[in-house]
């Protein structure tokens, strides 16, 4: 049953990919939300750590909100994703196999994330307008998720956690660039929606695989 549900989630994700660049609609919201909500259900059925289930559920709420594409739902969506990332951080640090000392054992990744955070904050601060506060608060949270995943050993299924975290960060980086940094007529905007979604959904699926 869990295998069937996983492929159902993949099917929803694939169907949403075809609609990702289109205007908000009920079917678009259903497909986007279901793509991750079903993963949360699979995580629950597999008896994975409860914080994984919660993180996936929070992110699916964020998906539902962001799919409506209004300023109010955007801010609420950021809050839901921030809560999801904080839950992931707690999961990474409290797993029995976790060892915070491993974080500094990967200095290239650690310092790359720190520099990325500084660069993004510098670029986004003058361009985020009324969303400046939430956006700048979100940056250390998403990068904190990337830093704390380094506390997990790269053994067994857990080796999927780091690539999943990097994919998640990449999707958010592209999304922020799309929303705040590129002009409305920039040709890259024809491609960015089709980059954000596979990276994002792949990250969530990667976390499910890592902790199953």
N, C-alpha and C positions, 0 to 999 in steps of 0.2 A: 504493500500500500504506500509506504513512504517513497519508494522509487517512482511510482505512478504520480504521486503528488509533486515530486521534484520536477519531473518532466512536464507536468501541468504548469508549474511555475515558470519553467523555461519557455513553454509555449506562450504564456501570457507576456513574458518579457520580449519574445520575438515579435509578437503581434503589436506590442506597444512601440517597438523600435520603428515599425512602419508608420506610426502616427506621431512620433515624438516631435517632429517639426511642425505639426499642425496646430490649429487653434484649440483651446481648451474645450472639452466635451465630456459628457457623462461616460461614454465608452472608454475614452482615453484615461479618465480617472480610475475606472474599474480595473482596467488592464494594468496600469502602473501600480496601483495599490496591491492588487492580487499577486503580482509578481514576487513581492517580498513577504506579504502576509502569509502566503502558502509556505514559504521557506520557514517562517516562524512556527507554523503548524507542524511542519516536518521535524523541526528541532525539538518541539514539545513531545512529539510521538517517539522520537529516538532517545528521550530522556537525557538530552544534552544539558550542560549547565544552565540553570534557570536564567542567568544573566544574559546568555546568548539569545534565549527566547525573547526576553524583554527588549534587548537591543534591536533585534529584528522587528519586533512589533512596533517599537517607537519609530523606527525608520519607515515602516509602512505607513504610519500615521503622517510622517513628514512627506512621504510621496503623495498621499491623498491631498494634503494641503498645497504643496507646490504645484500640483497638476492644475489647480484652479487659476494660477497665474495672475493674482491680484497682489497689491502691496501688503494688505492685511494678512492674507494666507501665506505670503512669502515669509513674513516675520514669524508667524506661528510655525511654519515649516522649519525655519532655522532653529527655533526653540526645540522642536521635536527631534531634529537631527542632533542638536547639541546634547540633549538628554541621552540619545542613543549612543553617541560617542563616549560620553561619560560612563555609560554602562559598559561599553567595550573596554574602556580603560580599567574599570574595576574588575572586569573579568580577567584581563591579561595579568593584573597584579595579584589576584587572589587565587588563581589556579595553582593547585599543589606543585605542579612542575615549574612554576614561575620562579625566576631568580633575578631581582632588580640589578644585580651586579653585572648581568649580561648586557645591560643597556649600553654601558660605556665600552663593552668589548667590540662594539660595532661603531667606531668613531666616525667613519665615512658617512654612514647613514644618519647618525645622530646629528652631526654638524651640518649636513646637507639640509636636514629638516629645519634646524634652527635658522640657517641663512635664508631658506625659502620663506619662512614665516616673516622674517624682517623685510624681505623684498616685497612680499605680497601686502603686508601692512602699509608699507611706504607707498605702493602703487594705488592701493584701494582707498586709503584714508581721504584723499582729496576728491575722489570720484564717486563715493558711495552715497553722498547726499544724506537724506534723512535716515538711511539704513546704516550709516557709518558705525554707530555704537554696536548694534547686533553683529555686523560683519566683522568688526575688529575683535569682538569677544569670541566669535566663532573660530577665528584662525588658531589661537593657541589650543583650543579644544580638539580640533581635527588633527593638528600636528602632535598634540599630546597622545592621541590614539596611535599615531605612527611611531612615536618614541617608546611608549610603554609596550608595544607589541614585541620590541626587541628583548624584553624580559623573558620571552618564551624560547625554549630550546628548539632548534631546527631539526627535530627528530620526528619520525612517524608522520601522522597526519598534520601535526602542528607546523610542519614546514610550509604549509599553505597559508598560514596566518600573515606572515610578512608580505608576500606578494599581494594578498587581498588588501592589506592596509595601504600599501603603496598605490594600488589601483583605485582605492577609495579616495585617497588624497588627490590623485591625478584627475579624477572625475570632478572633484570640487574645485580644483585649480582651473580646469577648463571652463566650468560653469561660471566661476567668478569672472574670468576673462571675458566670456561671452556677454555676461550681464552688465559689467561695469567698465570694461576697458576697451572693447571694440566699438567703433562707430556703427550705427544702425545699418549702413550700406556696405559693411565690410564683407568681402566674398567668403571669408572663413566661416561666417555665420551659417552658411549652407551646409557646412560639414560638422560643426561643433556638436549639434544635438546627437549626431550619430556616433560621436566619440564618447560623450558623457555617459550615455545610458549603458552601453556594453561594459564599460569600465566599472560603473557603479553596481550593476546587477551582478557582474562577475565577482566583484569584491564580496558582496553579501553571500553569494553561493560559495565562495572560497572560505569564508568564515564558518559556514555551516559544515563544509567538508573537514575543515581543520579541527573542529571540536566535536565531531560525530564519532 
